[in-house]
Amino acid sequence: MEINILDTYEDLSRHAAEVLFRQLDAKKDMLLCAATGNSPTRTYQLLAEECGRRPERFAAMRVLKLDEWGGIPPTTREPANLTSGATSSEPLEYRPHPLYLFR
């Protein structure tokens, strides 16, 4: 396990996004287990921004929604769901088949 101590939330979010980008480049069909809450919000925004620039990079990526997402429709527009603005599965253009929900 590697522990990184970063100075700001922005630094943390950018570092997390870069880790995810490296993983995605190594494994195109990476399964992202997406947590809820405010902590990952900026990281998800950075993922969405990159997807806007390079959608092909995300074509095979899969998402498993964790925590209290069970029962929340994929179209719900709230921060707890990857579906509003840049914290969204919408900018990442997820089709229903790679988005896994469970209750």
Phi and psi restraints in degrees (range 20) as a CNS / XPLOR table:
assign (resid 1 and name C) (resid 2 and name N)
       (resid 2 and name CA) (resid 2 and name C) 1.0 -107.8 20.0 2
assign (resid 2 and name N) (resid 2 and name CA)
       (resid 2 and name C) (resid 3 and name N) 1.0 127.5 20.0 2
assign (resid 2 and name C) (resid 3 and name N)
       (resid 3 and name CA) (resid 3 and name C) 1.0 -106.5 20.0 2
assign (resid 3 and name N) (resid 3 and name CA)
       (resid 3 and name C) (resid 4 and name N) 1.0 127.0 20.0 2
assign (resid 3 and name C) (resid 4 and name N)
       (resid 4 and name CA) (resid 4 and name C) 1.0 -117.8 20.0 2
assign (resid 4 and name N) (resid 4 and name CA)
       (resid 4 and name C) (resid 5 and name N) 1.0 131.8 20.0 2
assign (resid 4 and name C) (resid 5 and name N)
       (resid 5 and name CA) (resid 5 and name C) 1.0 -109.7 20.0 2
assign (resid 5 and name N) (resid 5 and name CA)
       (resid 5 and name C) (resid 6 and name N) 1.0 119.0 20.0 2
assign (resid 5 and name C) (resid 6 and name N)
       (resid 6 and name CA) (resid 6 and name C) 1.0 -117.0 20.0 2
assign (resid 6 and name N) (resid 6 and name CA)
       (resid 6 and name C) (resid 7 and name N) 1.0 155.9 20.0 2
assign (resid 6 and name C) (resid 7 and name N)
       (resid 7 and name CA) (resid 7 and name C) 1.0 -78.8 20.0 2
assign (resid 7 and name N) (resid 7 and name CA)
       (resid 7 and name C) (resid 8 and name N) 1.0 -34.4 20.0 2
assign (resid 7 and name C) (resid 8 and name N)
       (resid 8 and name CA) (resid 8 and name C) 1.0 -134.3 20.0 2
assign (resid 8 and name N) (resid 8 and name CA)
       (resid 8 and name C) (resid 9 and name N) 1.0 163.8 20.0 2
assign (resid 8 and name C) (resid 9 and name N)
       (resid 9 and name CA) (resid 9 and name C) 1.0 -59.9 20.0 2
assign (resid 9 and name N) (resid 9 and name CA)
       (resid 9 and name C) (resid 10 and name N) 1.0 -39.7 20.0 2
assign (resid 9 and name C) (resid 10 and name N)
       (resid 10 and name CA) (resid 10 and name C) 1.0 -62.2 20.0 2
assign (resid 10 and name N) (resid 10 and name CA)
       (resid 10 and name C) (resid 11 and name N) 1.0 -45.0 20.0 2
assign (resid 10 and name C) (resid 11 and name N)
       (resid 11 and name CA) (resid 11 and name C) 1.0 -59.6 20.0 2
assign (resid 11 and name N) (resid 11 and name CA)
       (resid 11 and name C) (resid 12 and name N) 1.0 -44.4 20.0 2
assign (resid 11 and name C) (resid 12 and name N)
       (resid 12 and name CA) (resid 12 and name C) 1.0 -61.4 20.0 2
assign (resid 12 and name N) (resid 12 and name CA)
       (resid 12 and name C) (resid 13 and name N) 1.0 -46.5 20.0 2
assign (resid 12 and name C) (resid 13 and name N)
       (resid 13 and name CA) (resid 13 and name C) 1.0 -63.4 20.0 2
assign (resid 13 and name N) (resid 13 and name CA)
       (resid 13 and name C) (resid 14 and name N) 1.0 -43.1 20.0 2
assign (resid 13 and name C) (resid 14 and name N)
       (resid 14 and name CA) (resid 14 and name C) 1.0 -66.4 20.0 2
assign (resid 14 and name N) (resid 14 and name CA)
       (resid 14 and name C) (resid 15 and name N) 1.0 -39.6 20.0 2
assign (resid 14 and name C) (resid 15 and name N)
       (resid 15 and name CA) (resid 15 and name C) 1.0 -63.6 20.0 2
assign (resid 15 and name N) (resid 15 and name CA)
       (resid 15 and name C) (resid 16 and name N) 1.0 -46.1 20.0 2
assign (resid 15 and name C) (resid 16 and name N)
       (resid 16 and name CA) (resid 16 and name C) 1.0 -61.0 20.0 2
assign (resid 16 and name N) (resid 16 and name CA)
       (resid 16 and name C) (resid 17 and name N) 1.0 -42.6 20.0 2
assign (resid 16 and name C) (resid 17 and name N)
       (resid 17 and name CA) (resid 17 and name C) 1.0 -62.9 20.0 2
assign (resid 17 and name N) (resid 17 and name CA)
       (resid 17 and name C) (resid 18 and name N) 1.0 -41.5 20.0 2
assign (resid 17 and name C) (resid 18 and name N)
       (resid 18 and name CA) (resid 18 and name C) 1.0 -64.1 20.0 2
assign (resid 18 and name N) (resid 18 and name CA)
       (resid 18 and name C) (resid 19 and name N) 1.0 -39.0 20.0 2
assign (resid 18 and name C) (resid 19 and name N)
       (resid 19 and name CA) (resid 19 and name C) 1.0 -60.8 20.0 2
assign (resid 19 and name N) (resid 19 and name CA)
       (resid 19 and name C) (resid 20 and name N) 1.0 -45.1 20.0 2
assign (resid 19 and name C) (resid 20 and name N)
       (resid 20 and name CA) (resid 20 and name C) 1.0 -64.8 20.0 2
assign (resid 20 and name N) (resid 20 and name CA)
       (resid 20 and name C) (resid 21 and name N) 1.0 -39.2 20.0 2
assign (resid 20 and name C) (resid 21 and name N)
       (resid 21 and name CA) (resid 21 and name C) 1.0 -62.5 20.0 2
assign (resid 21 and name N) (resid 21 and name CA)
       (resid 21 and name C) (resid 22 and name N) 1.0 -43.6 20.0 2
assign (resid 21 and name C) (resid 22 and name N)
       (resid 22 and name CA) (resid 22 and name C) 1.0 -61.8 20.0 2
assign (resid 22 and name N) (resid 22 and name CA)
       (resid 22 and name C) (resid 23 and name N) 1.0 -43.3 20.0 2
assign (resid 22 and name C) (resid 23 and name N)
       (resid 23 and name CA) (resid 23 and name C) 1.0 -63.3 20.0 2
assign (resid 23 and name N) (resid 23 and name CA)
       (resid 23 and name C) (resid 24 and name N) 1.0 -42.5 20.0 2
assign (resid 23 and name C) (resid 24 and name N)
       (resid 24 and name CA) (resid 24 and name C) 1.0 -64.4 20.0 2
assign (resid 24 and name N) (resid 24 and name CA)
       (resid 24 and name C) (resid 25 and name N) 1.0 -39.2 20.0 2
assign (resid 24 and name C) (resid 25 and name N)
       (resid 25 and name CA) (resid 25 and name C) 1.0 -67.1 20.0 2
assign (resid 25 and name N) (resid 25 and name CA)
       (resid 25 and name C) (resid 26 and name N) 1.0 -32.4 20.0 2
assign (resid 25 and name C) (resid 26 and name N)
       (resid 26 and name CA) (resid 26 and name C) 1.0 -78.7 20.0 2
assign (resid 26 and name N) (resid 26 and name CA)
       (resid 26 and name C) (resid 27 and name N) 1.0 -31.3 20.0 2
assign (resid 26 and name C) (resid 27 and name N)
       (resid 27 and name CA) (resid 27 and name C) 1.0 -139.5 20.0 2
assign (resid 27 and name N) (resid 27 and name CA)
       (resid 27 and name C) (resid 28 and name N) 1.0 95.9 20.0 2
assign (resid 27 and name C) (resid 28 and name N)
       (resid 28 and name CA) (resid 28 and name C) 1.0 -57.2 20.0 2
assign (resid 28 and name N) (resid 28 and name CA)
       (resid 28 and name C) (resid 29 and name N) 1.0 -32.0 20.0 2
assign (resid 28 and name C) (resid 29 and name N)
       (resid 29 and name CA) (resid 29 and name C) 1.0 -98.7 20.0 2
assign (resid 29 and name N) (resid 29 and name CA)
       (resid 29 and name C) (resid 30 and name N) 1.0 33.0 20.0 2
assign (resid 29 and name C) (resid 30 and name N)
       (resid 30 and name CA) (resid 30 and name C) 1.0 -49.0 20.0 2
assign (resid 30 and name N) (resid 30 and name CA)
       (resid 30 and name C) (resid 31 and name N) 1.0 142.0 20.0 2
assign (resid 30 and name C) (resid 31 and name N)
       (resid 31 and name CA) (resid 31 and name C) 1.0 -101.1 20.0 2
assign (resid 31 and name N) (resid 31 and name CA)
       (resid 31 and name C) (resid 32 and name N) 1.0 112.1 20.0 2
assign (resid 31 and name C) (resid 32 and name N)
       (resid 32 and name CA) (resid 32 and name C) 1.0 -91.6 20.0 2
assign (resid 32 and name N) (resid 32 and name CA)
       (resid 32 and name C) (resid 33 and name N) 1.0 117.2 20.0 2
assign (resid 32 and name C) (resid 33 and name N)
       (resid 33 and name CA) (resid 33 and name C) 1.0 -90.0 20.0 2
assign (resid 33 and name N) (resid 33 and name CA)
       (resid 33 and name C) (resid 34 and name N) 1.0 98.1 20.0 2
assign (resid 33 and name C) (resid 34 and name N)
       (resid 34 and name CA) (resid 34 and name C) 1.0 -86.1 20.0 2
assign (resid 34 and name N) (resid 34 and name CA)
       (resid 34 and name C) (resid 35 and name N) 1.0 118.2 20.0 2
assign (resid 34 and name C) (resid 35 and name N)
       (resid 35 and name CA) (resid 35 and name C) 1.0 -83.7 20.0 2
assign (resid 35 and name N) (resid 35 and name CA)
       (resid 35 and name C) (resid 36 and name N) 1.0 158.3 20.0 2
assign (resid 35 and name C) (resid 36 and name N)
       (resid 36 and name CA) (resid 36 and name C) 1.0 -95.5 20.0 2
assign (resid 36 and name N) (resid 36 and name CA)
       (resid 36 and name C) (resid 37 and name N) 1.0 -177.6 20.0 2
assign (resid 36 and name C) (resid 37 and name N)
       (resid 37 and name CA) (resid 37 and name C) 1.0 96.6 20.0 2
assign (resid 37 and name N) (resid 37 and name CA)
       (resid 37 and name C) (resid 38 and name N) 1.0 176.7 20.0 2
assign (resid 37 and name C) (resid 38 and name N)
       (resid 38 and name CA) (resid 38 and name C) 1.0 -82.0 20.0 2
assign (resid 38 and name N) (resid 38 and name CA)
       (resid 38 and name C) (resid 39 and name N) 1.0 -22.7 20.0 2
assign (resid 38 and name C) (resid 39 and name N)
       (resid 39 and name CA) (resid 39 and name C) 1.0 -55.6 20.0 2
assign (resid 39 and name N) (resid 39 and name CA)
       (resid 39 and name C) (resid 40 and name N) 1.0 -46.7 20.0 2
assign (resid 39 and name C) (resid 40 and name N)
       (resid 40 and name CA) (resid 40 and name C) 1.0 -85.2 20.0 2
assign (resid 40 and name N) (resid 40 and name CA)
       (resid 40 and name C) (resid 41 and name N) 1.0 2.2 20.0 2
assign (resid 40 and name C) (resid 41 and name N)
       (resid 41 and name CA) (resid 41 and name C) 1.0 -54.5 20.0 2
assign (resid 41 and name N) (resid 41 and name CA)
       (resid 41 and name C) (resid 42 and name N) 1.0 -50.6 20.0 2
assign (resid 41 and name C) (resid 42 and name N)
       (resid 42 and name CA) (resid 42 and name C) 1.0 -65.8 20.0 2
assign (resid 42 and name N) (resid 42 and name CA)
       (resid 42 and name C) (resid 43 and name N) 1.0 -37.1 20.0 2
assign (resid 42 and name C) (resid 43 and name N)
       (resid 43 and name CA) (resid 43 and name C) 1.0 -60.3 20.0 2
assign (resid 43 and name N) (resid 43 and name CA)
       (resid 43 and name C) (resid 44 and name N) 1.0 -43.2 20.0 2
assign (resid 43 and name C) (resid 44 and name N)
       (resid 44 and name CA) (resid 44 and name C) 1.0 -64.4 20.0 2
assign (resid 44 and name N) (resid 44 and name CA)
       (resid 44 and name C) (resid 45 and name N) 1.0 -36.6 20.0 2
assign (resid 44 and name C) (resid 45 and name N)
       (resid 45 and name CA) (resid 45 and name C) 1.0 -61.7 20.0 2
assign (resid 45 and name N) (resid 45 and name CA)
       (resid 45 and name C) (resid 46 and name N) 1.0 -43.6 20.0 2
assign (resid 45 and name C) (resid 46 and name N)
       (resid 46 and name CA) (resid 46 and name C) 1.0 -65.0 20.0 2
assign (resid 46 and name N) (resid 46 and name CA)
       (resid 46 and name C) (resid 47 and name N) 1.0 -37.9 20.0 2
assign (resid 46 and name C) (resid 47 and name N)
       (resid 47 and name CA) (resid 47 and name C) 1.0 -62.0 20.0 2
assign (resid 47 and name N) (resid 47 and name CA)
       (resid 47 and name C) (resid 48 and name N) 1.0 -44.6 20.0 2
assign (resid 47 and name C) (resid 48 and name N)
       (resid 48 and name CA) (resid 48 and name C) 1.0 -63.8 20.0 2
assign (resid 48 and name N) (resid 48 and name CA)
       (resid 48 and name C) (resid 49 and name N) 1.0 -40.8 20.0 2
assign (resid 48 and name C) (resid 49 and name N)
       (resid 49 and name CA) (resid 49 and name C) 1.0 -61.4 20.0 2
assign (resid 49 and name N) (resid 49 and name CA)
       (resid 49 and name C) (resid 50 and name N) 1.0 -44.6 20.0 2
assign (resid 49 and name C) (resid 50 and name N)
       (resid 50 and name CA) (resid 50 and name C) 1.0 -64.8 20.0 2
assign (resid 50 and name N) (resid 50 and name CA)
       (resid 50 and name C) (resid 51 and name N) 1.0 -37.7 20.0 2
assign (resid 50 and name C) (resid 51 and name N)
       (resid 51 and name CA) (resid 51 and name C) 1.0 -64.0 20.0 2
assign (resid 51 and name N) (resid 51 and name CA)
       (resid 51 and name C) (resid 52 and name N) 1.0 -36.3 20.0 2
assign (resid 51 and name C) (resid 52 and name N)
       (resid 52 and name CA) (resid 52 and name C) 1.0 -62.5 20.0 2
assign (resid 52 and name N) (resid 52 and name CA)
       (resid 52 and name C) (resid 53 and name N) 1.0 -34.3 20.0 2
assign (resid 52 and name C) (resid 53 and name N)
       (resid 53 and name CA) (resid 53 and name C) 1.0 -82.0 20.0 2
assign (resid 53 and name N) (resid 53 and name CA)
       (resid 53 and name C) (resid 54 and name N) 1.0 -37.4 20.0 2
assign (resid 53 and name C) (resid 54 and name N)
       (resid 54 and name CA) (resid 54 and name C) 1.0 -137.9 20.0 2
assign (resid 54 and name N) (resid 54 and name CA)
       (resid 54 and name C) (resid 55 and name N) 1.0 70.0 20.0 2
assign (resid 54 and name C) (resid 55 and name N)
       (resid 55 and name CA) (resid 55 and name C) 1.0 -59.6 20.0 2
assign (resid 55 and name N) (resid 55 and name CA)
       (resid 55 and name C) (resid 56 and name N) 1.0 -30.0 20.0 2
assign (resid 55 and name C) (resid 56 and name N)
       (resid 56 and name CA) (resid 56 and name C) 1.0 -63.2 20.0 2
assign (resid 56 and name N) (resid 56 and name CA)
       (resid 56 and name C) (resid 57 and name N) 1.0 -26.1 20.0 2
assign (resid 56 and name C) (resid 57 and name N)
       (resid 57 and name CA) (resid 57 and name C) 1.0 -63.8 20.0 2
assign (resid 57 and name N) (resid 57 and name CA)
       (resid 57 and name C) (resid 58 and name N) 1.0 -27.1 20.0 2
assign (resid 57 and name C) (resid 58 and name N)
       (resid 58 and name CA) (resid 58 and name C) 1.0 -105.1 20.0 2
assign (resid 58 and name N) (resid 58 and name CA)
       (resid 58 and name C) (resid 59 and name N) 1.0 2.6 20.0 2
assign (resid 58 and name C) (resid 59 and name N)
       (resid 59 and name CA) (resid 59 and name C) 1.0 -57.2 20.0 2
assign (resid 59 and name N) (resid 59 and name CA)
       (resid 59 and name C) (resid 60 and name N) 1.0 -35.9 20.0 2
assign (resid 59 and name C) (resid 60 and name N)
       (resid 60 and name CA) (resid 60 and name C) 1.0 -104.1 20.0 2
assign (resid 60 and name N) (resid 60 and name CA)
       (resid 60 and name C) (resid 61 and name N) 1.0 -4.1 20.0 2
assign (resid 60 and name C) (resid 61 and name N)
       (resid 61 and name CA) (resid 61 and name C) 1.0 -64.1 20.0 2
assign (resid 61 and name N) (resid 61 and name CA)
       (resid 61 and name C) (resid 62 and name N) 1.0 140.0 20.0 2
assign (resid 61 and name C) (resid 62 and name N)
       (resid 62 and name CA) (resid 62 and name C) 1.0 -114.6 20.0 2
assign (resid 62 and name N) (resid 62 and name CA)
       (resid 62 and name C) (resid 63 and name N) 1.0 154.8 20.0 2
assign (resid 62 and name C) (resid 63 and name N)
       (resid 63 and name CA) (resid 63 and name C) 1.0 -130.0 20.0 2
assign (resid 63 and name N) (resid 63 and name CA)
       (resid 63 and name C) (resid 64 and name N) 1.0 131.6 20.0 2
assign (resid 63 and name C) (resid 64 and name N)
       (resid 64 and name CA) (resid 64 and name C) 1.0 -113.9 20.0 2
assign (resid 64 and name N) (resid 64 and name CA)
       (resid 64 and name C) (resid 65 and name N) 1.0 117.4 20.0 2
assign (resid 64 and name C) (resid 65 and name N)
       (resid 65 and name CA) (resid 65 and name C) 1.0 -79.0 20.0 2
assign (resid 65 and name N) (resid 65 and name CA)
       (resid 65 and name C) (resid 66 and name N) 1.0 128.7 20.0 2
assign (resid 65 and name C) (resid 66 and name N)
       (resid 66 and name CA) (resid 66 and name C) 1.0 -105.5 20.0 2
assign (resid 66 and name N) (resid 66 and name CA)
       (resid 66 and name C) (resid 67 and name N) 1.0 -178.8 20.0 2
assign (resid 66 and name C) (resid 67 and name N)
       (resid 67 and name CA) (resid 67 and name C) 1.0 62.8 20.0 2
assign (resid 67 and name N) (resid 67 and name CA)
       (resid 67 and name C) (resid 68 and name N) 1.0 -130.0 20.0 2
assign (resid 67 and name C) (resid 68 and name N)
       (resid 68 and name CA) (resid 68 and name C) 1.0 -90.9 20.0 2
assign (resid 68 and name N) (resid 68 and name CA)
       (resid 68 and name C) (resid 69 and name N) 1.0 24.6 20.0 2
assign (resid 68 and name C) (resid 69 and name N)
       (resid 69 and name CA) (resid 69 and name C) 1.0 -76.8 20.0 2
assign (resid 69 and name N) (resid 69 and name CA)
       (resid 69 and name C) (resid 70 and name N) 1.0 -18.6 20.0 2
assign (resid 69 and name C) (resid 70 and name N)
       (resid 70 and name CA) (resid 70 and name C) 1.0 -55.0 20.0 2
assign (resid 70 and name N) (resid 70 and name CA)
       (resid 70 and name C) (resid 71 and name N) 1.0 129.3 20.0 2
assign (resid 70 and name C) (resid 71 and name N)
       (resid 71 and name CA) (resid 71 and name C) 1.0 87.9 20.0 2
assign (resid 71 and name N) (resid 71 and name CA)
       (resid 71 and name C) (resid 72 and name N) 1.0 -8.3 20.0 2
assign (resid 71 and name C) (resid 72 and name N)
       (resid 72 and name CA) (resid 72 and name C) 1.0 -88.3 20.0 2
assign (resid 72 and name N) (resid 72 and name CA)
       (resid 72 and name C) (resid 73 and name N) 1.0 121.1 20.0 2
assign (resid 72 and name C) (resid 73 and name N)
       (resid 73 and name CA) (resid 73 and name C) 1.0 -60.7 20.0 2
assign (resid 73 and name N) (resid 73 and name CA)
       (resid 73 and name C) (resid 74 and name N) 1.0 145.4 20.0 2
assign (resid 73 and name C) (resid 74 and name N)
       (resid 74 and name CA) (resid 74 and name C) 1.0 -59.0 20.0 2
assign (resid 74 and name N) (resid 74 and name CA)
       (resid 74 and name C) (resid 75 and name N) 1.0 -17.6 20.0 2
assign (resid 74 and name C) (resid 75 and name N)
       (resid 75 and name CA) (resid 75 and name C) 1.0 -92.4 20.0 2
assign (resid 75 and name N) (resid 75 and name CA)
       (resid 75 and name C) (resid 76 and name N) 1.0 -0.2 20.0 2
assign (resid 75 and name C) (resid 76 and name N)
       (resid 76 and name CA) (resid 76 and name C) 1.0 -61.8 20.0 2
assign (resid 76 and name N) (resid 76 and name CA)
       (resid 76 and name C) (resid 77 and name N) 1.0 132.5 20.0 2
assign (resid 76 and name C) (resid 77 and name N)
       (resid 77 and name CA) (resid 77 and name C) 1.0 -103.2 20.0 2
assign (resid 77 and name N) (resid 77 and name CA)
       (resid 77 and name C) (resid 78 and name N) 1.0 90.1 20.0 2
assign (resid 77 and name C) (resid 78 and name N)
       (resid 78 and name CA) (resid 78 and name C) 1.0 -158.1 20.0 2
assign (resid 78 and name N) (resid 78 and name CA)
       (resid 78 and name C) (resid 79 and name N) 1.0 157.3 20.0 2
assign (resid 78 and name C) (resid 79 and name N)
       (resid 79 and name CA) (resid 79 and name C) 1.0 -59.5 20.0 2
assign (resid 79 and name N) (resid 79 and name CA)
       (resid 79 and name C) (resid 80 and name N) 1.0 -28.5 20.0 2
assign (resid 79 and name C) (resid 80 and name N)
       (resid 80 and name CA) (resid 80 and name C) 1.0 -71.0 20.0 2
assign (resid 80 and name N) (resid 80 and name CA)
       (resid 80 and name C) (resid 81 and name N) 1.0 -7.9 20.0 2
assign (resid 80 and name C) (resid 81 and name N)
       (resid 81 and name CA) (resid 81 and name C) 1.0 -120.9 20.0 2
assign (resid 81 and name N) (resid 81 and name CA)
       (resid 81 and name C) (resid 82 and name N) 1.0 143.3 20.0 2
assign (resid 81 and name C) (resid 82 and name N)
       (resid 82 and name CA) (resid 82 and name C) 1.0 -75.5 20.0 2
assign (resid 82 and name N) (resid 82 and name CA)
       (resid 82 and name C) (resid 83 and name N) 1.0 55.6 20.0 2
assign (resid 82 and name C) (resid 83 and name N)
       (resid 83 and name CA) (resid 83 and name C) 1.0 -137.6 20.0 2
assign (resid 83 and name N) (resid 83 and name CA)
       (resid 83 and name C) (resid 84 and name N) 1.0 12.6 20.0 2
assign (resid 83 and name C) (resid 84 and name N)
       (resid 84 and name CA) (resid 84 and name C) 1.0 -124.9 20.0 2
assign (resid 84 and name N) (resid 84 and name CA)
       (resid 84 and name C) (resid 85 and name N) 1.0 124.0 20.0 2
assign (resid 84 and name C) (resid 85 and name N)
       (resid 85 and name CA) (resid 85 and name C) 1.0 55.4 20.0 2
assign (resid 85 and name N) (resid 85 and name CA)
       (resid 85 and name C) (resid 86 and name N) 1.0 -134.9 20.0 2
assign (resid 85 and name C) (resid 86 and name N)
       (resid 86 and name CA) (resid 86 and name C) 1.0 -81.1 20.0 2
assign (resid 86 and name N) (resid 86 and name CA)
       (resid 86 and name C) (resid 87 and name N) 1.0 -3.9 20.0 2
assign (resid 86 and name C) (resid 87 and name N)
       (resid 87 and name CA) (resid 87 and name C) 1.0 -95.2 20.0 2
assign (resid 87 and name N) (resid 87 and name CA)
       (resid 87 and name C) (resid 88 and name N) 1.0 31.3 20.0 2
assign (resid 87 and name C) (resid 88 and name N)
       (resid 88 and name CA) (resid 88 and name C) 1.0 -119.2 20.0 2
assign (resid 88 and name N) (resid 88 and name CA)
       (resid 88 and name C) (resid 89 and name N) 1.0 153.6 20.0 2
assign (resid 88 and name C) (resid 89 and name N)
       (resid 89 and name CA) (resid 89 and name C) 1.0 -79.3 20.0 2
assign (resid 89 and name N) (resid 89 and name CA)
       (resid 89 and name C) (resid 90 and name N) 1.0 -16.9 20.0 2
assign (resid 89 and name C) (resid 90 and name N)
       (resid 90 and name CA) (resid 90 and name C) 1.0 -62.4 20.0 2
assign (resid 90 and name N) (resid 90 and name CA)
       (resid 90 and name C) (resid 91 and name N) 1.0 -51.8 20.0 2
assign (resid 90 and name C) (resid 91 and name N)
       (resid 91 and name CA) (resid 91 and name C) 1.0 -63.5 20.0 2
assign (resid 91 and name N) (resid 91 and name CA)
       (resid 91 and name C) (resid 92 and name N) 1.0 -27.5 20.0 2
assign (resid 91 and name C) (resid 92 and name N)
       (resid 92 and name CA) (resid 92 and name C) 1.0 -80.6 20.0 2
assign (resid 92 and name N) (resid 92 and name CA)
       (resid 92 and name C) (resid 93 and name N) 1.0 -1.9 20.0 2
assign (resid 92 and name C) (resid 93 and name N)
       (resid 93 and name CA) (resid 93 and name C) 1.0 55.3 20.0 2
assign (resid 93 and name N) (resid 93 and name CA)
       (resid 93 and name C) (resid 94 and name N) 1.0 42.6 20.0 2
assign (resid 93 and name C) (resid 94 and name N)
       (resid 94 and name CA) (resid 94 and name C) 1.0 -70.5 20.0 2
assign (resid 94 and name N) (resid 94 and name CA)
       (resid 94 and name C) (resid 95 and name N) 1.0 133.7 20.0 2
assign (resid 94 and name C) (resid 95 and name N)
       (resid 95 and name CA) (resid 95 and name C) 1.0 -90.8 20.0 2
assign (resid 95 and name N) (resid 95 and name CA)
       (resid 95 and name C) (resid 96 and name N) 1.0 159.7 20.0 2
assign (resid 95 and name C) (resid 96 and name N)
       (resid 96 and name CA) (resid 96 and name C) 1.0 -55.6 20.0 2
assign (resid 96 and name N) (resid 96 and name CA)
       (resid 96 and name C) (resid 97 and name N) 1.0 -33.3 20.0 2
assign (resid 96 and name C) (resid 97 and name N)
       (resid 97 and name CA) (resid 97 and name C) 1.0 -68.5 20.0 2
assign (resid 97 and name N) (resid 97 and name CA)
       (resid 97 and name C) (resid 98 and name N) 1.0 -30.9 20.0 2
assign (resid 97 and name C) (resid 98 and name N)
       (resid 98 and name CA) (resid 98 and name C) 1.0 -92.8 20.0 2
assign (resid 98 and name N) (resid 98 and name CA)
       (resid 98 and name C) (resid 99 and name N) 1.0 7.1 20.0 2
assign (resid 98 and name C) (resid 99 and name N)
       (resid 99 and name CA) (resid 99 and name C) 1.0 -106.0 20.0 2
assign (resid 99 and name N) (resid 99 and name CA)
       (resid 99 and name C) (resid 100 and name N) 1.0 111.7 20.0 2
assign (resid 99 and name C) (resid 100 and name N)
       (resid 100 and name CA) (resid 100 and name C) 1.0 -102.6 20.0 2
assign (resid 100 and name N) (resid 100 and name CA)
       (resid 100 and name C) (resid 101 and name N) 1.0 126.7 20.0 2
assign (resid 100 and name C) (resid 101 and name N)
       (resid 101 and name CA) (resid 101 and name C) 1.0 -116.0 20.0 2
assign (resid 101 and name N) (resid 101 and name CA)
       (resid 101 and name C) (resid 102 and name N) 1.0 148.7 20.0 2
assign (resid 101 and name C) (resid 102 and name N)
       (resid 102 and name CA) (resid 102 and name C) 1.0 -145.8 20.0 2
assign (resid 102 and name N) (resid 102 and name CA)
       (resid 102 and name C) (resid 103 and name N) 1.0 158.9 20.0 2
